[in-house]
Amino acid sequence: MTDIKPVLLLILDGFGHREEGDDNAVLHANTPNLDRLKRDYAYGVIDASEQHVGLPGGQFGNSEVGHLNIGAGRVVDQDVTRIDRDVEGGTFGSNPTIVEAVDKARGHALHLLGLLSDGGVHSHEKHIHEMIRVAQAAGVDKIYVHAFLDGRDTPPKSAALYLERLAAVLADCPNARLATVSGRYWGLDRDKRWERVEQAYRLIVDGEGLYNADSGHAALEAAYARGELDEFVKATRIGDAAPIADGDVVLFMNFRADRARELTSALTDPGFRSFAARQPKLGYFATLTSYGEAYRNPVAYPPQSLKNSFGEYLASLGLNQLRIAETEKYPHVTYFFNGGEELPYPGEDRILVPSPNVATYDLKPEMSAREVTDEIVRAIESRRYHAIICNYANGDMVGHSGVFDAAVKAVETLDECVGRCVDAMLAAGGEVLITADHGNCEMMHDAMHDQPHTQHTLNHVPFLYVGRRAEIEPGGALKDISPSLLAIMGLAQPPEMTGHSLIRLL
């Protein structure tokens, strides 16, 4: 297979397409390389949200969903869609894992952990609400909610709405109450910043908060008075302490794995040593979805099989591939791109470039993009790989900060890096596909609420083919990226892929 044309896929995370220039970091940035490539090569836009990626209508895409769809070459029915279907159909409480959790919680306490919002990226409030109702109806005596506030996939000061909705559910469920409140910055880390996780752990497990409040509303008002937005609300105990005791049951209600893993490890891993942790002898610990093969706990919605993803298919043909990203997006370009497979396929190499250790990425909008680019150029020049898959995190991670000038600098850094990658790949006789998994940094201000826009968007994403003369077929989606890559490599796509190539060679 020496005649296969090598390809480079650059996934610019959170880099959407939006025509309006207001508060659009992509259009405000100086991007000579991307401008030239869009002018000289085939360019189009594709869908990356809602039903096009297996999500409910009105739901924007995210990195996990995006990479699953890209790697699978088909629309992947997302976990949130499966769970929503059961909640709306009244069958959620019949799920065997939910039934077992409720049974084991009788005579003890049931602790529900989860991100409390309707952002739909890591969790959804209606799943938490339904779990409270199910446990109340089943006669569980003590139901404690440990709420992480969002402000990242939702507006930065929107938590009052979600706390109000939760309070309405709790009013009808006398055995349940809100026990703790903290921002997702603390308990839902994914970059081994254990000092953050420890603060949330002490609050939830030991009942030791930095602050106390009588209600969720009072906790939020006090946090705002301290200058903390939803994401950064510090550990606050609500009412009397409700620590996790031996025999208690814990359900983690996040359906996305990456930001739930560290707290799960602290709660369940007997060998956990990242900070001194009192691990209660839990009666039962379960999660809505699988958080990975390293976590052996019961799962309410096990992963679906995705045979012949892009990576698996290349491996079956004996081809070499490289995955590369910095820490923040490494799981997405490996685990999620491979359809939930933890281990690399034969011939698949992986390079992890550490993300900078800063509090928020607006402080270093370049992140580690240049270091990632150095590795890509070396890999291209090695002539070892038939396919290189890279994620650049800047557009998403800096976009989440809501700081416009930083997002502009992030985009300009990406433009520089894209230029280097394209030059190296063309010199090696290869071709490049540039796209994104979802939008973010192209909309940096929320005009409706007159505040920074820190969440993802429903916007299209770019689809830029740098290679032979071609045009891009309209109406595509993320599912069409892998088939497009295979087509320009000169390979037939496997029957499991239902997407199709969007590239029409002229």
PLY file of the C-alpha trace (Angstrom):
ply
format ascii 1.0
element vertex 506
property float x
property float y
property float z
element edge 505
property int vertex1
property int vertex2
end_header
0.00 0.00 0.00
2.88 2.35 -0.69
0.72 4.32 -3.18
-1.66 5.54 -0.47
-1.70 9.32 -0.19
-0.92 10.36 3.41
-3.49 12.61 5.09
-3.46 15.05 7.98
-6.71 15.84 9.80
-6.59 19.04 11.84
-9.53 19.37 14.23
-9.69 22.98 15.44
-11.69 22.47 18.61
-14.47 25.01 19.15
-13.78 26.82 15.85
-17.17 27.49 14.27
-18.26 29.27 11.09
-20.31 32.44 11.58
-20.85 35.19 9.02
-21.60 37.98 11.52
-18.48 39.81 12.63
-19.70 41.08 16.01
-17.78 39.44 18.86
-16.43 36.87 16.40
-12.85 36.01 17.35
-12.38 34.03 14.14
-13.20 36.99 11.89
-11.43 39.58 14.05
-8.17 37.63 14.11
-5.41 38.11 11.57
-5.40 34.76 9.75
-3.34 35.01 6.56
-2.81 31.25 6.27
-6.44 30.23 6.67
-7.55 33.08 4.40
-5.17 31.91 1.67
-6.15 28.26 2.04
-9.87 29.06 1.86
-9.23 31.14 -1.26
-7.00 28.64 -3.06
-8.56 25.30 -2.07
-11.98 23.68 -1.69
-13.93 25.10 1.26
-17.37 24.43 2.68
-19.23 24.15 5.98
-20.82 21.16 7.70
-23.20 20.49 10.59
-21.85 19.60 14.03
-24.87 19.73 16.33
-28.42 18.52 16.97
-29.68 15.43 15.12
-26.74 15.62 12.71
-24.53 14.19 15.48
-27.12 12.12 17.35
-28.21 14.83 19.79
-31.69 16.19 20.53
-32.94 19.16 18.52
-31.60 22.47 19.81
-28.60 20.81 21.47
-25.20 22.11 20.42
-22.34 19.73 19.80
-19.37 19.13 22.05
-15.92 17.59 21.87
-16.90 14.07 22.91
-19.84 13.89 20.52
-17.86 15.53 17.75
-14.93 13.15 17.91
-17.22 10.10 18.20
-19.04 11.11 15.02
-15.87 12.04 13.15
-14.11 8.79 13.98
-17.17 6.58 13.46
-18.10 7.91 10.03
-21.76 7.65 10.97
-24.29 9.42 13.19
-23.80 8.05 16.70
-26.92 8.06 18.87
-25.60 9.88 21.93
-26.00 8.81 25.54
-28.06 11.90 26.32
-30.52 10.90 23.60
-30.84 7.37 25.00
-31.35 8.66 28.55
-33.80 11.35 27.44
-35.84 8.71 25.65
-36.20 6.69 28.87
-36.96 9.74 31.03
-39.63 10.95 28.62
-41.03 7.43 28.21
-41.24 6.81 31.95
-38.85 3.85 31.89
-35.76 5.45 33.45
-36.64 4.06 36.88
-36.82 0.53 35.44
-33.19 0.55 34.32
-31.58 -2.41 36.17
-28.68 -0.32 37.50
-31.04 2.39 38.75
-33.25 -0.26 40.37
-30.27 -1.82 42.15
-29.01 1.56 43.35
-32.39 2.40 44.83
-32.71 -1.03 46.48
-29.30 -0.74 48.12
-30.00 2.81 49.30
-32.88 1.75 51.53
-31.77 2.13 55.13
-28.85 4.30 54.04
-28.48 7.51 52.05
-28.47 8.04 48.31
-26.00 10.70 47.13
-26.52 12.16 43.66
-23.50 13.88 42.12
-23.78 15.84 38.90
-23.48 19.04 36.92
-26.74 20.92 37.49
-27.70 22.65 34.25
-29.43 22.12 30.94
-26.18 22.59 29.04
-26.44 19.01 27.85
-22.70 18.58 27.35
-21.73 16.69 30.50
-25.13 16.17 32.10
-28.71 17.37 32.08
-30.72 18.59 35.04
-33.79 16.62 34.01
-31.90 13.36 34.58
-31.09 14.48 38.13
-34.70 15.56 38.68
-36.00 12.20 37.46
-33.58 10.29 39.68
-34.81 12.25 42.71
-38.43 11.41 41.85
-37.62 7.73 41.28
-35.81 7.44 44.62
-38.58 9.28 46.47
-41.26 7.04 44.96
-39.22 3.96 45.89
-39.10 5.00 49.53
-35.44 5.97 49.92
-35.32 7.85 53.24
-32.39 10.18 52.61
-31.59 11.61 49.18
-28.78 14.16 49.02
-27.98 16.21 45.94
-24.41 17.42 45.48
-24.67 20.03 42.75
-21.85 21.28 40.57
-22.71 24.62 38.99
-22.00 25.13 35.30
-21.41 28.59 33.80
-19.32 27.13 31.00
-21.81 25.29 28.82
-24.39 27.81 30.07
-24.15 31.58 30.67
-21.66 32.47 33.46
-24.37 33.69 35.85
-27.29 31.41 35.13
-27.21 28.99 38.08
-30.12 30.65 39.90
-32.50 29.24 37.29
-31.23 25.67 37.76
-31.26 25.91 41.54
-34.82 27.22 41.36
-35.93 24.31 39.18
-34.22 21.86 41.52
-35.95 23.45 44.51
-39.32 22.91 42.82
-38.57 19.20 42.41
-37.32 18.91 46.00
-40.51 20.55 47.26
-42.44 17.53 45.97
-39.90 15.03 47.32
-39.66 15.49 51.11
-36.94 12.85 51.52
-34.56 14.78 49.27
-32.57 17.96 49.79
-29.67 19.94 48.37
-26.57 19.08 50.41
-23.67 20.87 48.70
-22.96 23.42 45.99
-19.69 24.12 44.20
-18.54 25.24 40.77
-17.45 22.70 38.18
-13.95 24.22 38.19
-13.29 22.33 41.43
-14.85 18.89 41.28
-15.00 18.33 37.53
-11.36 18.82 36.58
-9.80 16.62 33.90
-6.15 17.73 33.98
-4.98 16.18 37.28
-5.23 19.42 39.19
-5.88 17.45 42.34
-5.89 20.47 44.63
-9.15 21.50 42.96
-10.72 18.05 43.20
-9.73 17.78 46.85
-11.79 20.85 47.74
-14.91 19.28 46.21
-14.10 15.89 47.74
-13.83 17.28 51.27
-17.18 18.99 50.78
-19.06 15.99 49.41
-17.46 13.13 51.32
-16.62 14.78 54.63
-19.17 17.59 54.70
-16.42 20.17 55.12
-17.06 23.28 53.04
-15.22 26.56 52.85
-18.60 28.23 53.37
-22.01 27.33 54.77
-25.41 28.54 53.58
-29.05 27.87 54.37
-30.07 27.36 50.75
-28.71 27.08 47.25
-29.93 30.58 46.48
-28.14 32.00 49.52
-24.96 30.12 48.56
-25.08 31.56 45.06
-25.71 35.13 46.20
-22.78 34.91 48.62
-20.55 33.55 45.86
-21.51 36.37 43.50
-20.76 38.86 46.28
-17.28 37.31 46.53
-16.83 37.81 42.78
-17.23 34.12 41.85
-19.11 33.18 38.69
-21.04 29.90 38.54
-18.10 27.82 37.34
-15.88 28.99 40.19
-18.26 28.93 43.19
-16.24 27.64 46.12
-17.24 24.64 48.20
-20.41 25.50 50.12
-22.32 23.24 52.49
-26.10 23.67 52.51
-27.68 23.24 55.93
-26.47 20.40 58.13
-23.56 18.31 56.88
-24.50 15.24 54.84
-21.21 13.35 54.54
-21.02 10.06 52.67
-21.15 7.28 55.26
-20.26 3.59 55.06
-23.05 1.71 53.31
-24.31 4.76 51.42
-25.04 4.67 47.70
-23.50 7.13 45.24
-24.78 7.77 41.72
-22.73 10.00 39.42
-25.22 11.61 37.06
-22.81 13.01 34.46
-23.19 11.13 31.17
-19.91 12.43 29.76
-16.88 10.71 31.20
-13.88 12.99 31.01
-14.72 15.45 33.80
-16.18 12.81 36.10
-13.22 10.45 36.16
-10.97 12.15 38.72
-13.64 12.44 41.41
-14.73 8.88 40.64
-11.15 7.68 41.15
-10.92 9.47 44.48
-14.16 7.84 45.62
-13.58 4.30 44.38
-9.94 3.49 43.64
-8.35 1.66 46.62
-4.92 2.71 45.39
-5.79 6.40 45.12
-2.89 8.53 46.41
-3.24 11.91 44.70
-4.41 13.41 47.99
-5.25 12.01 51.41
-8.82 10.81 51.07
-11.19 9.09 53.48
-12.86 6.52 51.27
-16.19 5.39 52.72
-17.09 1.73 52.27
-19.85 2.39 49.78
-22.83 0.10 49.55
-23.00 0.79 45.82
-21.42 3.15 43.33
-22.77 3.52 39.81
-22.55 5.93 36.91
-25.04 6.77 34.19
-22.53 5.85 31.48
-19.16 4.13 31.32
-16.24 6.31 32.38
-13.72 3.95 30.81
-12.36 0.43 31.15
-10.38 1.35 34.28
-13.66 1.92 36.13
-15.37 -1.35 36.99
-18.51 0.07 38.60
-22.05 -0.71 37.41
-23.23 1.44 34.49
-26.82 2.31 33.65
-26.21 2.93 29.95
-23.27 0.84 28.68
-21.42 1.98 25.55
-22.64 1.02 22.10
-20.40 -0.98 19.80
-18.92 1.05 16.94
-17.25 -1.46 14.64
-14.87 -0.22 11.95
-14.22 3.28 13.15
-11.57 5.12 11.13
-8.80 3.96 13.46
-9.91 0.33 13.60
-10.33 0.20 9.83
-6.85 1.60 9.13
-5.38 -0.90 11.59
-7.16 -3.76 9.81
-5.43 -2.66 6.60
-2.03 -2.65 8.29
-1.62 1.13 8.03
0.15 3.42 10.50
-1.58 6.33 12.19
-0.72 8.99 14.75
-2.98 10.77 17.25
-1.73 13.96 18.84
-3.19 16.60 21.15
-2.38 18.48 24.30
-3.71 17.25 27.63
-7.09 18.98 27.54
-8.18 17.22 24.35
-6.06 14.06 24.38
-8.97 11.73 25.36
-11.03 13.09 22.50
-8.53 12.40 19.74
-7.83 8.92 21.14
-10.60 7.32 23.25
-13.58 9.13 21.74
-12.26 9.16 18.16
-11.86 5.38 18.50
-15.49 4.94 19.52
-14.77 4.47 23.22
-11.82 2.10 22.85
-9.14 2.82 25.45
-6.18 0.99 23.94
-4.48 2.04 20.70
-4.90 -0.15 17.65
-1.91 -1.90 16.05
0.05 0.72 14.14
-1.50 3.58 16.13
0.94 5.86 17.94
-0.08 8.59 20.37
1.64 11.78 21.46
0.43 13.73 24.48
1.74 17.29 24.83
1.17 18.72 28.34
-1.21 21.67 28.56
0.14 24.75 30.36
-0.54 24.87 34.08
-2.57 28.07 34.34
-5.80 28.82 36.17
-7.70 29.70 32.98
-6.48 29.60 29.41
-7.12 33.25 28.63
-3.90 33.75 30.61
-2.04 31.73 27.94
-4.19 31.59 24.81
-1.39 29.98 22.81
-1.71 26.97 25.13
0.65 24.26 23.80
-0.29 24.64 20.13
3.23 25.41 18.95
4.63 22.38 20.77
1.91 20.21 19.22
2.85 21.62 15.81
6.52 20.81 16.35
5.54 17.18 16.94
3.28 17.10 13.88
5.99 18.45 11.59
8.45 15.87 12.93
5.91 13.11 12.35
5.21 14.27 8.80
8.91 14.44 7.98
9.41 10.91 9.35
7.23 9.60 6.48
6.03 6.88 8.88
2.31 7.61 9.01
-0.49 7.15 6.51
-2.82 9.30 8.64
-2.17 11.88 11.34
-5.12 13.04 13.47
-4.56 16.18 15.54
-6.72 18.25 17.86
-5.89 21.88 18.58
-7.61 22.88 21.83
-7.26 26.68 21.71
-10.53 27.73 20.10
-12.60 25.83 22.63
-10.62 26.20 25.83
-9.93 29.92 25.38
-13.44 30.44 24.01
-14.83 29.09 27.28
-13.06 31.89 29.16
-15.29 34.49 27.51
-12.30 36.82 27.08
-12.49 38.17 23.53
-8.93 39.46 23.11
-7.54 36.14 24.35
-9.74 34.24 21.90
-8.46 36.40 19.04
-4.89 35.59 20.05
-5.80 31.90 20.23
-7.13 31.99 16.67
-4.02 33.79 15.43
-1.86 31.13 17.06
-3.90 28.45 15.32
-3.45 30.18 11.98
0.32 30.16 12.43
0.28 26.46 13.36
-2.04 25.47 10.52
0.30 27.18 8.07
3.29 25.20 9.32
1.39 21.90 9.22
0.04 22.44 5.72
3.43 23.44 4.33
5.05 20.33 5.81
2.31 17.99 4.59
2.26 19.34 1.04
6.06 19.09 0.90
5.71 15.41 1.88
3.23 14.75 -0.92
0.24 14.50 1.39
-3.08 16.29 1.73
-4.83 18.05 4.60
-8.39 18.25 5.87
-9.16 21.08 8.31
-12.39 21.05 10.30
-13.82 21.47 13.81
-15.90 19.42 16.22
-18.28 22.25 17.22
-18.47 26.02 17.46
-17.41 28.30 20.32
-14.90 31.10 19.74
-16.81 32.55 16.78
-19.37 33.90 19.30
-17.83 35.53 22.35
-20.67 37.74 23.63
-24.19 36.82 24.72
-26.23 39.79 23.52
-29.45 38.53 25.12
-27.97 38.52 28.62
-25.27 41.16 27.92
-22.49 38.98 29.27
-19.61 36.91 27.90
-20.64 33.91 25.81
-18.72 30.94 27.20
-20.62 27.98 25.80
-20.69 26.09 22.53
-22.84 27.13 19.57
-25.14 25.60 16.97
-23.11 27.09 14.15
-21.67 25.14 11.24
-17.97 24.28 11.27
-15.41 24.58 8.46
-14.55 21.81 6.04
-11.38 22.79 4.17
-9.65 20.35 1.81
-6.06 21.23 0.95
-5.04 19.03 -1.95
-6.16 18.48 -5.53
-8.66 20.70 -7.39
-12.05 19.92 -5.93
-15.34 21.26 -4.69
-17.17 20.48 -1.45
-20.61 18.93 -1.57
-23.06 20.95 0.57
-25.22 19.52 3.35
-22.55 17.43 5.05
-21.95 16.69 8.73
-19.20 15.34 10.96
-20.10 11.78 9.93
-18.75 12.55 6.46
-15.19 13.39 7.56
-13.80 9.84 7.86
-15.30 8.79 4.51
-13.75 11.92 2.98
-10.35 11.04 4.44
-10.57 7.49 3.11
-11.56 8.76 -0.32
-8.57 11.06 -0.68
-6.33 8.23 0.57
-7.74 6.08 -2.23
-9.39 3.59 0.13
-12.93 2.19 0.06
-14.95 2.93 3.18
-16.23 0.04 5.33
-19.96 -0.75 5.15
-20.51 0.32 8.77
-19.75 3.93 7.83
-22.96 5.55 6.57
-21.41 8.95 5.87
-19.96 9.71 2.46
-17.12 11.72 1.00
-17.91 15.41 0.51
-14.93 15.95 -1.79
-15.64 16.02 -5.52
-12.39 16.02 -7.44
-12.44 18.16 -10.58
0 1
1 2
2 3
3 4
4 5
5 6
6 7
7 8
8 9
9 10
10 11
11 12
12 13
13 14
14 15
15 16
16 17
17 18
18 19
19 20
20 21
21 22
22 23
23 24
24 25
25 26
26 27
27 28
28 29
29 30
30 31
31 32
32 33
33 34
34 35
35 36
36 37
37 38
38 39
39 40
40 41
41 42
42 43
43 44
44 45
45 46
46 47
47 48
48 49
49 50
50 51
51 52
52 53
53 54
54 55
55 56
56 57
57 58
58 59
59 60
60 61
61 62
62 63
63 64
64 65
65 66
66 67
67 68
68 69
69 70
70 71
71 72
72 73
73 74
74 75
75 76
76 77
77 78
78 79
79 80
80 81
81 82
82 83
83 84
84 85
85 86
86 87
87 88
88 89
89 90
90 91
91 92
92 93
93 94
94 95
95 96
96 97
97 98
98 99
99 100
100 101
101 102
102 103
103 104
104 105
105 106
106 107
107 108
108 109
109 110
110 111
111 112
112 113
113 114
114 115
115 116
116 117
117 118
118 119
119 120
120 121
121 122
122 123
123 124
124 125
125 126
126 127
127 128
128 129
129 130
130 131
131 132
132 133
133 134
134 135
135 136
136 137
137 138
138 139
139 140
140 141
141 142
142 143
143 144
144 145
145 146
146 147
147 148
148 149
149 150
150 151
151 152
152 153
153 154
154 155
155 156
156 157
157 158
158 159
159 160
160 161
161 162
162 163
163 164
164 165
165 166
166 167
167 168
168 169
169 170
170 171
171 172
172 173
173 174
174 175
175 176
176 177
177 178
178 179
179 180
180 181
181 182
182 183
183 184
184 185
185 186
186 187
187 188
188 189
189 190
190 191
191 192
192 193
193 194
194 195
195 196
196 197
197 198
198 199
199 200
200 201
201 202
202 203
203 204
204 205
205 206
206 207
207 208
208 209
209 210
210 211
211 212
212 213
213 214
214 215
215 216
216 217
217 218
218 219
219 220
220 221
221 222
222 223
223 224
224 225
225 226
226 227
227 228
228 229
229 230
230 231
231 232
232 233
233 234
234 235
235 236
236 237
237 238
238 239
239 240
240 241
241 242
242 243
243 244
244 245
245 246
246 247
247 248
248 249
249 250
250 251
251 252
252 253
253 254
254 255
255 256
256 257
257 258
258 259
259 260
260 261
261 262
262 263
263 264
264 265
265 266
266 267
267 268
268 269
269 270
270 271
271 272
272 273
273 274
274 275
275 276
276 277
277 278
278 279
279 280
280 281
281 282
282 283
283 284
284 285
285 286
286 287
287 288
288 289
289 290
290 291
291 292
292 293
293 294
294 295
295 296
296 297
297 298
298 299
299 300
300 301
301 302
302 303
303 304
304 305
305 306
306 307
307 308
308 309
309 310
310 311
311 312
312 313
313 314
314 315
315 316
316 317
317 318
318 319
319 320
320 321
321 322
322 323
323 324
324 325
325 326
326 327
327 328
328 329
329 330
330 331
331 332
332 333
333 334
334 335
335 336
336 337
337 338
338 339
339 340
340 341
341 342
342 343
343 344
344 345
345 346
346 347
347 348
348 349
349 350
350 351
351 352
352 353
353 354
354 355
355 356
356 357
357 358
358 359
359 360
360 361
361 362
362 363
363 364
364 365
365 366
366 367
367 368
368 369
369 370
370 371
371 372
372 373
373 374
374 375
375 376
376 377
377 378
378 379
379 380
380 381
381 382
382 383
383 384
384 385
385 386
386 387
387 388
388 389
389 390
390 391
391 392
392 393
393 394
394 395
395 396
396 397
397 398
398 399
399 400
400 401
401 402
402 403
403 404
404 405
405 406
406 407
407 408
408 409
409 410
410 411
411 412
412 413
413 414
414 415
415 416
416 417
417 418
418 419
419 420
420 421
421 422
422 423
423 424
424 425
425 426
426 427
427 428
428 429
429 430
430 431
431 432
432 433
433 434
434 435
435 436
436 437
437 438
438 439
439 440
440 441
441 442
442 443
443 444
444 445
445 446
446 447
447 448
448 449
449 450
450 451
451 452
452 453
453 454
454 455
455 456
456 457
457 458
458 459
459 460
460 461
461 462
462 463
463 464
464 465
465 466
466 467
467 468
468 469
469 470
470 471
471 472
472 473
473 474
474 475
475 476
476 477
477 478
478 479
479 480
480 481
481 482
482 483
483 484
484 485
485 486
486 487
487 488
488 489
489 490
490 491
491 492
492 493
493 494
494 495
495 496
496 497
497 498
498 499
499 500
500 501
501 502
502 503
503 504
504 505
